[in-house]
Amino acid sequence: MKWSAPGRTKRYNSSVTTTTGIEELRVELRQALDRGTAWLGAVADAPTVTEEWRAEAERDARLMRQLRTRAASSLINVALLGAFSSGKSFLLSGLQGKLDLLQETGSDGLPAEKFVGLLPSSPVPTTACPATVSPVDDTAGGPDAGGSGFLRVQFADAAENQWEDVGNSPAPAVVAAYAMQDADTSNRLRPHWNREVAEIEILVSSFRVPAKLYDLPGFGSPNAIHDTIVKQAMGEADCFIYVSHASRTLSENELDLIRTLYAHYRIYRKPVLWVLTAIDLATQLDHRNVPAWQATIDRNNAYLREHFTVDGRPDLDFFGAGFVPVSPASEVRAATFEAQGQTALARRQAAESRMDALRETLEALIGRGSGRYHLGKVADEARALLGPRVSLLGERLRTERLPIDELQGRLDALAERRRRVDAVATRLREELEGRLKEHVRRAARPFNRLAAHLHATLDDEIRATDVRRPVRVHQIQLAKTQALHDWIEAAPDGPARIWERQLRQFKDVVTDRVRAELGADDPATALPGYTFDINDLTMPRPRRNRSTVQDVLQRTAAFLGISAPIVATGTWIGGAATAGLVFPPAAAVLGISALVYLGIQQRKSRRTSLEVTQQEWIDELDVEAQQVRESFELAIGLQGMDVLDNLSDNLVRYADELDDAMDRVRDRMARPETQDQQALVDRLRATVEEGESVVATLRGLRAPREE
């Protein structure tokens, strides 16, 4: 099976990693996490620790065990998209081997099949809220995720990331009561009857693919929270599966959704797998003796070739070989036949299902990069947990080693550095925000030419197109998306390339200013007892909650002077921020064309002349160019603000460490020399050395740096 799109999610420098190599990395990471967990357990009982330290160390140990679960389970995030009743939920259950076949008797008295999966599925729209199926490691503690998994729910009125447990192996009617729009809510737990569901998640400890699977209802939900969650999940996804049902071909109603997917592909280069499911329901032959599902694939592939082109030719990088036929139902039947001893029938059904080929494709994507990135992210988070504690113990070790007559000088030096950090932090932040604004403006200067470029590229095409017809509108929208992306991203002197250079320069400015203000040639020595790594300042920040994202958007827009409407409609930028992504500059393309098109459609009822409508499209290019500029500035501004927020966090953490170090010096000064002093030093030294060794291992496993 050949897929033209590269199996790489983030833009980073990385050699190709084989599946075997991924497994070796995973084993190494799990060993490091086990060592880190044991180390945290040991330091909870370290000499002279406080109750607060002990409680925090135990909390971090629990978080480390959660990271071990992540490292052992999901290596790829897959978002399933498609029209209503396309079979996404059914396919998801089948991919993880979670479909059961029941032999029932139909209303006509004849034998009938009933399939039961993790999520409800039926011929009518079902899953009204986003749903996730997440693999977990059943040896790492946590809820019982055996059987058909453990269901938990997040409600719309709950705090961000506040999940409520429903239980293990819930009955299908219970899952439906939470997932479906019009289900009987009396099947929920009583306290949940009258609450609105934001999303559901099912944790499974047995699975066929180490993948986190998102069942997404698509954009345009009447529930704003659902829309936000869908966009966030798309940001987190490593690849997409577009699901279509064998009983019907693609239609104009799906153009908007596929075009959104296309824009996502063009920007992030995330591969899209095209899957035609339920082929077992469309096996009748036509006049050419071709099964109906094959005819559907032919029409769907022709549809993609017609509507998604580059320079008049089909964009094969986007849809590759096109739709692949699968049948989860046939695979389940194969298992049933095998259990009945009907080996020949079982083999035939398994071959016809083609499900293993789809799983192999997902495994290949893991080996090509997403798995390495996933493991590196876990290593980064573990290092962020361990690093400060190792640093604090190292500072204690230095204090315990000092002779009594040198302690006062040490205390005075720490106090002076603490005063300097207080004096520097706010002023440095304000100065660097000003410098960031300069770098953003330099990257955005080419946008002065964007409107003219759009007019030169699109005016004649708009005048030659009946923009009152949805299919023709799609052609203009596609041409506009390609023109914007190529202008921003591809050109050597385009804004994206300029921003890459400006961001590197800005990082150098941050490094130089920290060195100058803290009085050292190297940031690591500028913060004694604390490893200050400039690369850590540009790592994706931890996932933010929705309210924090809006605050960051408003703050960034305010200091850049960006208009409020862009902030309000730019929540898709914030969606990537909540996912912890460093937002690529070209993502400014997303969303803007759709907004302009929507505005024209709203006025269309008052103006029906083709010439007037065409001129509206042409006039709106000027507005669109300005909106794209401001969205671009907001996106790259957020990138720079992440650097500054990380710097601020580092300085706050360092100030806390200095306070702790001074307390330790005072405690040491209050204690007379004893014969146990050397034993204390030896114990601390062994503990610090083990912690530093674990941190070094995790640093070697860090996520590949994005370009």
N, C-alpha and C positions, 0 to 999 in steps of 0.2 A: 504494500500500500504506500503510495507516494503522496506526501504533502509538500507543496511548494514553499509554504511559509515556514521560516525558521522557528524552531521550538525554543524561543528565548523571550523572556518577558521584560525584564528591565534592561536598560542600556548600560551594560557594564563590560569591562574587560575580563574575559574569562576564557580559558581553554575549554574545549569540549570535554565533558566528564562522562565516562561510561556509567551504566547502571551499576556495574561491579564497583567502580570507584565511588559512587554515591553511597553504596552500602558500607564501604570501608570508612568513609567520612562519618556516616551515621553511627557506626560502632565507636569510633574515636570520640565523637561528641558525647554519646551516652556515657562513656567511661569518664569523660571530664565532668559531666553533670553529676554523676554519682560521687566523684571525688569532691565536687563543690558542695553537694548536699551533706556529705559526711563532715567536711570542714566546717560548715555552718553549725552543725550539731556540736562539734568540738568547741568552737569559739563561744557558744552559748554558756559554756562552763569555764571560759578562760579566766585567768587571774584578774582580780580587781574589776570585773565587769559589773555594771549596774543592772537592776531589774529591767530598766528600759532597753538596755543593750540586749539582754537575754530575750526579751519579747520580740524585738526587731529581728534578731538572728533566727529565731524560730519561725517568724513570718516569712523571712527570705528563704528559709529551707523549704517551706511549703511551696513558694513560688518556683523554686528550683525543681521541685518534683513535677510541677505543672509543665515546665519547660521540657523536662525529660519525656513527658507524655507527648508533647508536640513533636519532639525530635523522633520519636518512635513511630509516629503515625503519619499524618498528612504531609506529603512532599509536593503536592501540587493543588492549586485551587482552580476548580472548573466551574464556570457559570453556564447553566443551561438556559437558553432563550428560545422563544418560538411563539407562534400564535396560540390562542386559547385551544385547549383540547388537542394539542399537537402530540402529546404523549411524553412530555418532559418528566413528569413524576413517575410514570411507569418505567421509562428508560433509566432514570436515576436508581430506582430500586433494583432493576435488573443488573446494572453495572456493578453494584456491590453484592450481588448474589442474595438479595433480600426479597425475592418474589416467591410466593407459595402458590401452588395450584391445588384447588379444591374441586372435587367432582361433585356437582350438585344436580338436582333435577329441576328443569325449567318449568315455567307455568304451563307448557304444553305436555308435560309429563315425560319429556325426552331428556337424556343425559345432557348436561351443560357444564362448561368450565367456568370457574370463578377464580380470578387472580387477586391475591392480597399482597400489597407491598408496604413499604415504610410510610408512604404518603398516599392520600386518597387520589384516585383517578377515575374519571367517568367521561362519557361523551359530551357533557356540558361543562362550562367553566367551573373549576374546582378550587385550586389553591389560590385564595384571594390574597394571602399575605406571603412574603418571602419565606422560604424554608431552606434549612441547611442540614445536610447529613455529614457529620464529622467523625472520622476514625479516632479512636483513643486507645491508649495502652492500658489493658485491664490489669497489668501488674503494678501500676503506679498509684494505686489508691483511687479515690473518687467514687462516683456513683456506679452502680452495677449497670454496665452497658451491654450485657449479654443478651441473647435472644434477639428480639426485634428492636433492641436499643432502649435508650433512656431519653424520654421526652422532657424538654424544658422550654419555657415560654418567656418572652419579654413582652410586657404590656405597654401600650402607648402612654399610659399615665405614670409609668415607673421611671426611676432615674436611669441614666445611661448605663448600659451593661449590667443592669440589675435583672437577673434571671430568676424565675420561680420554677421549682421542680414539680413535674407532674408524676413521673415514676417510670419504672422499668416495664418494657413490653406492653405498652398501652394497647387496648383494643382498637381496631380500626375506627369504630364510631367515636372513640375519645380523641384520636388524632384529627379526625374530620371536624369535630366540634371546635377545635382550636384553629385549624387551617382553612376551613371553607367559609365562604361568606355567609351562606344561608343555612348552615348546619344547625342541628338541635343543640343549643348551648347547655341544656340540662345534662348532657353527657360529660360536661367538664366537671372539675372539682367545684364544689359549691361556692367557695370564695371567688371563683373566676367567672361566674355566670354572666355578670353584667359589665365585664371589662373588655375593652377593645384590644385585640392582639396586634402587636407591631411585627413580630416575627417569631418563628419557632425553630428549634434545633433538636435533632435527634443524634445522640452520641451512640456509636456502634463500636464494639470491641472486636468483632469479626467482620472482615471486609475483603473484597477481591482486588480493589485498587487503593493504594495509599493516597487517596485524594479527598479533599474537602469539596463537596458538591453543593452548589447553590441552585435551587429551583426558583427562578425569578419570573414574576408575572409580566415583566416588561414595563416600559415607561407609561406615563399617563394615568396612573392610579388616582382615583379621587381622594385617596388618603395620602397626605403630604409625607407622613413618616415612612410609608411604604416606598414612595418614590426615592426618598433620601437613602433608605437602606439598599435599594436596588442599585443606585449609582455608586454607593460605597462598595458593594459587593463586586461590581464591575471593575472598580479600581483595584480591588484586592486580587482579582482573578488572574491566573497565569495564562489561561486560554479559555476559549468559548466553544460550546457545542450548540449549533443552531439545529433545532429539532423540527422536522416536518413530518406529517402523517402520510402514510402511503395512500390513503383514500382520497387525498386532494392535493392539488398543485399550488405552488406559490401564487399569491394574488397581489393586487395593488395595495390591499390593506396592510400587507407586510413590508411595504417599501420603506416606510419611515423607520421601523425597527431595524431592518437590515442596513439602512443607510447610517443609522447611529452606530451599529456594529462596525461598519466600514470605516467610519471616521475614527473609531477607537483603534482599529487595526492599523490604519495609516499612521497614527501617532505613536502608538506603543509597540507596534509590530507583534502583537500577541496573536498567535495562530488561531484560526477558526476552523473547527471540524464540522462538516455538514453531514447530518445523519437523517436518513429516512427510516422511520421506525414503523412497526406493525406491518411489515411486509407479508406476514403470514395471513393477513386479512385481505390481501390483494394479489392473489395468485392466479386468478382466471386469465386465460390467454386471449389475446386479441387476434385480428385477422392475420397477423404476421407470426402468430404463435409466440408472441412476447408476453410475459406476465405483466399484469397491470402495474405492479410496483415499478418495473423497469421503465415502462412508458412514463410514469410519474417522474422518475429520476431524469429521464431524457428531457422532459418539459421543464423541470426545475433547473437543470443545468443550463438549458437554453435561456431561461429567464435571467439567470445570473449573468450569462455572457452578454445578453442584450442590455441589461440595465447598469452593469458595473464595468466600465471601460476606462482605459487610459490611452489618450491619443487615438481614439476610435477603435482600439483593440481590446478584447476581453482582458480584464485584470486577473490573470491566472495566479499571481501571487496571493490574491485575496481568497479565491475559492478553489485553487488547486485542481484536483481531480474531480471536484464536485461532491455530490451526495453519495454517501456510503449506505447501503441497505443493511438493516439489522432487525432482529426479532427477539426481544427478551422473552416473549412467550414461548418461542420454539426452544430456547435454551432450558426453560423450566420443564417443558414437556420431555426434553431429552433426559433430564435427571429422573423424571417419573418413570420413563421407559427403562432406564438403566436399573432402577430399583426393582422393576418387575422382571428383570432378566431379559428384556427385549433389546439386546445389544445393537443389532443392526439398525433398528428404528431410532435408538438413542443417538447413534453416531450420525445418522442422516439429519436428525433434528438439530443436533449441536452444530453441524457444518452449515446448515441453512440459517442458523441464528446469526452467525458472523460476529457474535459478541466478543469473542476472544481477540479478534483482529482490532476492534475498537479499543479494548484494554491495552493491547500491545502498543497502539499509537500513543495512548496516554503515558505508558511507561517510558516510551522513547522521549517524550517531552520532558519527563523527569530527568532522564540521563543527559539531555542536551543543555540543561542550565537551571531550570526552575528549582530542581531538587537541591543543587549546590547553594543557590541563593536562600532557599528556605532554611537549610541547616546553618548557614552563615548568620542569618537573622537571629536564630535561636541562640547561637554562640555570642552574638553581640549583646543580647538581652541578659544572658547569664553573666557576662563580663561586667555589665553595668550593675548587677546585683552584688557581685563579689568584690569588684575593684575598690569601692570606698571602704569596705570593712577591712580588706587587706591593708589598705593605706593607713587606716586608723591604728591597727595593731602595729604596723611598722613604726608609726610615730611613737607609740607607747614603748616599743622596744628601744628606740633611740633614747628616749627619756630615762628609761631604767638603766641604760648603760652609762649615762653621764655621771661623773663624780659629783658629790654634793656641792663642792665649791664652784662648779660651772653651771649649776642650775639657775641661779639668779640671772646670769647673762642670757641664758636660753629663754627664760621667761620674758625678759625685756625685749629680746629680738622678736619673739612671737607676738607680743603686744603691739610693737611698732608695725609689724606686718599686718596685723588685724586692723589697725587704724588706717593703714594705707589702702587696704581692700575696701573699707567703707568709703574712703575718700574718692576712690577710683571708679567704683562700680557704676553709679548713676551717670557721672560725667562721661565715662567711656562709652556707655550705651548710647547716650544722646549724640556723641560725636560720630560713632559708627553708623547710626541710623542716617545721619546726614551724608556720610560717605556712600552708604548703600543707595540712597536716592540718586546720587550722581551716577553710579554704575548702571542703575535701572534706566535712567534717562539716556545714557549713551547707547544702551542696547536697543532702545525704542526709537532712536532717531530715524532709521530707515522707514518707519511707518508714515513719514511725511509723503512718501511716494506710493503708498499702498492704494489709495483711492484711484490714482491714475492707472496703476497696474490692473486693477479690477475692471475699470472701464475699458481699457484696451483689450483685455482678455474676454470680457463677457458681453459688452454692449451689443455687438452684432449678433451674437448667439441668442440673446434675449429677444431682439427685434425679429428674429427669424423663427421664434418659438411661440406656440399658443400656450401661454403661461396660465391659462384658465384650466388646463387639463392636468390632473395629478401626475400622470406619467411624464409629461413634458416638464412639469415643475421639478420632478425628481432629477431629470437630466441636468437642469440648470443648477440645482442644489449640489449635485455630484461634481459638476464642473467647478463650482465655486469652492467646495471643500478641497478639491485637488489643487486649485490655484492658490488658495490660502496656505495650505500645507507646504506646497513646493516653494512658495515665496518665503515663508517664514523659516522652514526647516532645511531645505535642500541647498539653497544658494550659499556659496562660501562667504559672501558678504551679507547674508540674510541675518535677521535679528537673533535667531537661535544660535548661530555660530558666534556672533558678536557677544551674546550673553555668556556663552561658555568661557570666552576669554575674560569677560568682565567679572564673572564669578570667581575664577581663579585669582584674579587681581585682588578682589575683595577679601578672599581668604588670606592672601598675603598681607593685606592691610591689617586684618584682625590679629594675625600672628605678630606682626611688627609692633603694633600698639600694645599688646599684652606684654611683650618683652620690654618695651620702653617703660611702661608704667610700673611694672613689678621689678625692674632693675636687674635683669639677668639676660645672658646671651641665649639661653635655651628655656622654652616654657616649662619643661619638666623640672628644671632646677629653680625656676621662678616660684614654683609652688612646692616647697619641700615637704616630703611625705605624701605627695599627691601626684599622680601621673597625669599630666596635662597634655593631651594629644589633640593637635589641631584637626586631625581627621575625625575625631569624635564630635567636633563642632558641626560637621557637615553630614553626619549620619541622619537618616530619617528619624524624626522625633517619635516618641511613643504615641500610640493612637489617642487622639483627642476626642472628647465627647462633643455632641452637636452644639451645645451652648458655647463651649470654649472655641470651637471652630468659627462661629459667628463673631465672637469677640475678636479673634485674630484677624478675620477678614476686615472687620470695621477698622481695627487699629492700623492695619497695613494700608487700607484705602485712604485713611485720613492723612497719614504722613506723606503719601504719594499724590494726594489731591485728586483721587478717583471718585467719580460720581456715585451716589447712593444706588441708582438703578442697576448699575453693573454689579455692585455688591449683592443686591437682593436677588438678581438673576444668576449670579455666579456661584451658587451653592454647590455646583458640580465641582468647582475648584476645592471648596471646603470638603466635599466628599472624599477627594483624594487625600486631603490633609488628615481626615479622621482615620484613613487607612494607614497612615504613617508613611506615605510616599513622598519622595522628593519629586515635585511636580515638574514634568518636562515642559519647556517653554512652548512647544507647539500645541500643547493642550488648549491654548487660547482659541484655537479653531473651533473647538467643540461648543455646541449650544448656540452660538451667535446666529448662524444662518437660519436655524429653526425659529429663533425669536423674530427675526426680520420677516420670514415667510408668514408666521402667525399674524403679525401686525397687518400685513397686506391682505391676508384672508379675512380678517375682521372688517376691513374697509371694503371688501369686494362687493358686498351686498349693495353698496351705494354707487358703485362704479362698475359698469358691465362692459364698457368699451375695451376691446383687446388692446388698442393703441394706448389708451390711458393706463391700463394695467401694466403693459410692458414698460411704459415710462416710469410708473411707480417702482418697478423692480430696478430700473436703472438709477433712479434718484436715490433709492435706499442704499445703493452701494457706498455712497459717501458716509451715510450714517453707520453702515456696517463696518467700514474701515476704521472709524473712530472707536466703535464698540470693541472691535477685535484688538485694537491698540491698548485700550484700557484693560481688557481682560488679560492680555499678554503681560502688561505691567503688573497687574495684581498677582498673576501666577508666579512671575520671577521675583516679585517683591516678597511673596510668601517663602520662597526658597531662601532669600537672604535673611528674612526674619527668623527662620529656623536656625541659621547660624548664630544669630544674636541671642535667641532664646536659649540655645545650648550654652553659649558663653555665660549668660546670666546665671543659668542653673549651676554651671561649674564654679562660678565665683561664690554663689550662695553656699554650695556644698563645701568649698574650701574655707569660707569664713566659719562655718560650723566646725570644721576639722580643727581650725586654729583655736577656737574656744575650747574644744575638747582637749587639745594638746596643752593649753595653759592650765586647765584643771588638773591634768595628769602631772604636770611639773609641780604645781602647788602641793598636790598629794604626796609626791615623792619628796619634796622639801620638808613636809611635815613628818615624814617617817624617818626614823634613825636608820643608819646602816645596820643590816643584820646578816647573819650567816646564810639566810635563805635567799638573799638577793641574787646570787649567782644562779641558783636553781630556778628562780623566777625568770631571769634573763634567758637561760637555756630553754625553758619551756616556751617562752614567747618566740624565741628565734626559730625553733622547729615549726611552730604554728605559722609564723609569717612566711617561712621558706616554702611550706606546702601550699599556702594560699597564693603566693607569687607564681609558683609552678603551674597551678591550675589556671590562673589568669593568663599566663603566657601561652598555654595550650589553646585556650579559647580565642586569644588574639590571633593565633595562627589559623583558626577556623573562621575568622570574621567574614561577613558578607562581602562579596566583591564590590569594590567601589564603583559607583555610577560615574559615567563620563560627564 
